[in-house]
Amino acid sequence: MIRKYIIIVFTIFNAFVYAQQYPWWTHYRNNQTLNNPAFCGTKRLVDLRLNYRNQWTGFDGAPKTYALALNSRLWKGRLGMGGFIFKDDIGPFANFNSSFTAAYHLKFSDSELSFGVQGNYLSTRFNGNNITLRNQQDKTINQYVEDKTGNYDGSFGLVYYNDRFHVGVGANNVVSSSFEFYKNDSIKKGTYTNVPHYNVSAGFNWADNPDFTFENSILAAYISGFPFSFDYTLRLHIKQQLITGFSFRLNDAIALHLGYTLKEKFQILYSYDIVTSPLRKYQNGSHEISLIFSSNMGTDIKKRGLDKRFKRQKYQYLIN
């Protein structure tokens, strides 16, 4: 029993540290601007993405994350502008992150190099009512008073890409800003500090038959005080519509993917994580769903430099 509770406590603690700052997505390929601002404006004139993740279902206080990202490709494709918001609920904490993102795209004959920067406002609300205390007289926690704190941070990134591949590096929370709870209470006052998140991503699309396109991608992340994270995803796009595949997350989970693309503008994708870590005994897996709308809105795409950007273009329908 003691070993059981130690596993649960340390697993939740690790998740809390990460969720306070940037959640991990199974659909990271659909949410690249959240990890790397250089992806802003690399798609179409209007690119809207909604994402919901319900992690470790059946586990009381497990994370639930909601995200909305919007960006646009402007100035004949040279500039990307946009932003995102996400809300991350975990145990007694409700975390909110909003951003403004800008990227500059340097064009080559068959590829582009994008530089991106991002400003973030992060806020966290603590609700003591969601904590069960062993000692009801614990003076460090007030179960009857909520407290909220916030601060600013920033991100930057770089990505080299075309419609067939990408290689990117990104960094989040580079300012390492601090957050303080119960500022006016010398007993309960507590402070935590963001740590930078560094990530590397790469992807390659391959098809011998255009009706069957394989999308390979990886995402690796390093965060001080948190285990190294590595995710590999393979998805098969059938006739530019049906999507199926799987992900492997090092020492954590295997995920199954299923999705559908409609008229090269709309996409829905669902995944289910089968947890392989010691936490597998205490939860029922993780669910994630993404909705995408990506379109040039009837504009003169040749004049604006939006589509047909690459000489060997074959995979523009892969709007994710």
N, C-alpha and C positions, 0 to 999 in steps of 0.2 A: 504493500500500500504506500509506503514512504517513497519507494522508487517511482511509483505511478504519479504521485503528486509532484515530485521533483521534475519529471518529464513535462508535465502540463505547465507548471510555473515557468520553466525556462523557455518552452516553446512560445507561450503567450508573450513573454518578455521580449524575445527576439522579434516577434511579429509587431509588437507595439513600437519598438524602436524604429523599425522600417516604416510602418504605417504612419507614424507621426510626420514623415517627410515625403517619401514617394512610394506609393504602392507598387507591387509587382503585378503585371498583367499577363495572363495567358495570351491575350490578343495584342501583344506588344507591337506586332507588325501593323496593326490597325491604329495604334496610338503613339506613333513615333514622335510626334511633336511634344508629347508629355515628357519624353526622356531626352530629346535632342532638338533644340529650336531650329537647327539648320534644315529640318524637314518642312518647315513652314513655307507654303507656296510651291511645293514641288509637284503638286497634283494639278488641279484645274482652277477655273475662275472662282468657283464656289465649292468649298469642301467642308461638309458638316458631318461630325461623328459623335454618336452617343454610345456610352458604354456603361454597363452595370455588372458588378462582380459581387457575388455572395459566397464568401469563403468559409470553408469548414462548417457546412450546414449541420445543425444539431448541436453545435458547441455554443454554450451560452456566452454572449459577449464577443463572438467572432466578428472579423471585419466585414463590413458592407461598404462598397465604394461605387460612387456615381460620378460620371465624367461627361462633359460637353466640350468639344473642341471645334473651332471654326477658323478657317484661314483661306486666303485668296492669293492667286498668282496675278501680279500687276505689272504695269510698265513694260509691256512686251515680254513678260516672263523674267525680267531682271530682279524683281522684288517680290518677296512674300510678306504678307501682313496678316496677323490674326491673334488668337489667344485661346485660352481654355479656362475652365473652372472644374474643380473636382471636390467632392465631399467624401470624407473617409470616416465612418463610424466604427469605433472599436472599443468595446467595454465602456468605461465611463467617459471616454473622450470622443468629441465630435470635431474633426479637423477639416478646415476649408482652405483651399488654395486657388487663387485666381492669378492670371498672368496676362501680360501683353508681350507679343512676340514679333520680331522682325528678322528677315533674312535677305541677304544679297546673293544672287545667282550669277556666277561667272560662266559664260557659255563657251563651249568648245564645239568642234564639228560633230562629234558623236557622243557627247557627255556634258555634264554640268558639275560645277563645284559650288556648293552653297555654304555660306557663313551665317550663323544665326546667333542672336542674343535674346534674352528674355528677362523681364522684370517680374517678380512674384510678390504677392502679399499673402501671407499665411496667418491664419488664426486658429486657435484651439480653445474649445470650451470643455471644462471639466465639471461633471455632475456626480457628486458624492452619493446621491441616492442609488446609483447603480453599482455601489460597492457593498459587499457583505463583510463586516469586520468581525474578526475573532474576538478582539477586545473592543467593546462598544465605547470605551472611554479613551480611545486613541486620540491624542491631542493634535496629531499632525494632519488629520483629515476631518473636515467639517462636512458631514453628510447632508446638511440642510441648506448650504449656500453654494450656488454655482459660481464659477469664476471663469473669465475669458481673457485671453491674452493674444497679442498678435505682433508681427514684425515683418520686415521686408527682406527679400533675398534675391538671388539672381542665378541665371544659367547661361551657358553658351555651348555651341556645338559646331561641327564641321562634317559635311557629307559629300562624297563624290559618287555620282550615280548616272545611270540612264534607265531605259525601260527594262533592261535585262539584268542589271546588278546594282548593288550599292555597298559602300563601305563608309561607316560613320563613327565618330567619337563624340561624346557629350559629357558635360559636367553640370550637375545641379547643386543647389545650395552652396555656391562658391563663396558667399559672403560669411557663412557660418554664423548666422545671427542667433541671438539668444532670446528665450521666452521665460517670463517670470510669472508665477502664480502667487496669489495672496500677498501682493506687494506690501500691504500695510499691516500684515500680521507676522510678527517676528518668529512665532512658533511654527506656523503652517507654511511660511514662505518657501517656495521651491523654484529652482531654475534648471532648464535644460537648454542645450545648445545644439543647433543643427550641425551635421557633419557633411562635407561634400560627398556626392554620389558620382562616381565615374563609370561610364559605360562605353562599350564597344559593340557595334552591330555590323552585320554583313548579310547579304542576300544574293541569290542567283536564281534566275528563272530559266528553265530548260524545256524544250519541246521538240521531239522528232516529228510528231504529228500535231498540228496546231489545235486539234480538238482535245488534246491531252497535254496540259502544261503543268510541269512540276515547279513549285515555288519553295525554295530552300532558304532558311534564314536562321541566324543565331543572334543572341543577345547575351552579353556577359557584363556583370556589374561588380564593382568593388566599393564597399562602404566600410569605413573603419568601425571595428567592433561588431561586424555582422559577417556571417559566413559568406564566402565567395559564391555568387549566383551565376548560373549558366543555363541557358535555355536554347534548345534546338527544335525547330518546327519544320515539318514537311507537309505541304498541302498540294493536292491535285485539283486542278481546275478542269472540269469536263465540259467541252463545247462552250466555253466561256460563260457557263451558268452555274452548274452544280460544283460545290466545293466540299472536299472531304480530306481528312488528314489527321495528324497526331503531333503532339509535342512531348519532349522529354526535358524535365527540369532536374538538374543534378541534386541528388539526395533529398528530393522533395515530392515530385509527382510525375505522373504520365497523364496527358490530356488528350481527349478525342474531340475532333472538330467536325462540324457540319454546317454548310451555308449555301446561300443561293444569291446569284447576281441577276438583276433584272434590267434589261435595256441599257447595259453598260453605265448606269447612273445610280442604281439603288443596290444595296447589298445588306443582307442579314447574315450574321454568323453566330453560332452557338458552340460552346465548348464545355466539357465536363472534366474536371480534374480528379483523377484517382490518386489519392495521397499515398505515398510510399514511405514517408518519414514515420517516426514513432507515434506521431499524432493520429495515425490512421485508425487506431483502436477507439478513438473518442469522438469521431465526427463522421459525416456521411458524404464527404467530397465537396468540391467547389463548382459553382455554376457561373458562367460568364456569357453575356450576350452583347453584340455590337450591331448598331444600325448606322449605315453610311449613305449619304447623298453627295454625289460628286458630279458637277456638270459645268459646261462652258456657257450655259444659259443662252444658246442661240447666237453668240457673238461670232465675229469673223475670226476664227481661231488662227488662221494663217497670219493675219495682220497683227494679232496680239501675241503671237509666238507661244501659243498654249499647247496644242497637240502637234503631232508629227515633228517633234523636236529633234529626233535622232535618226541618222541615216538608215540604220538597220532595224528600225522600230517594228516590233512584232507583238508586244504585250501591253499596249496602252489600256486594254480593258481591265487589267489588274489594278483597279482603282484603290485597293488597299495597299 
